[in-house]
Amino acid sequence: MIDYEELIKSLILPLVAYPKDVEIVRLNDDEDNLEYQVKVNPADFGRVIGKGGIIAKAIRTVLYAGASKEGKRIHLDIESK
């Protein structure tokens, strides 16, 4: 079983300048439909989203691939604090 919180952390922490400000919160308890919210420092928001959202899309693609392999769905919300 994939630890999605650790996977999200491993994908986002290398991108940010303020790793201590990163918060990852699981928003629901449904095992088949996972929903996570990531909050980053406002200075790091652009780094995590990327130009045109390309980095955020790549992060979500990795998460979707892992979740679909386990028969689950996942949603990732990225926000600044």
Number of C-alpha atoms within 10 A of each C-alpha: 7 11 8 16 13 11 14 18 15 11 16 19 16 11 17 18 13 14 15 10 16 17 15 18 12 13 12 10 9 9 10 13 13 17 17 18 15 19 18 26 18 13 13 19 17 18 17 24 18 15 10 9 12 12 18 19 15 14 17 18 12 13 20 17 14 19 20 12 11 12 10 15 17 18 14 20 13 15 15 16 13
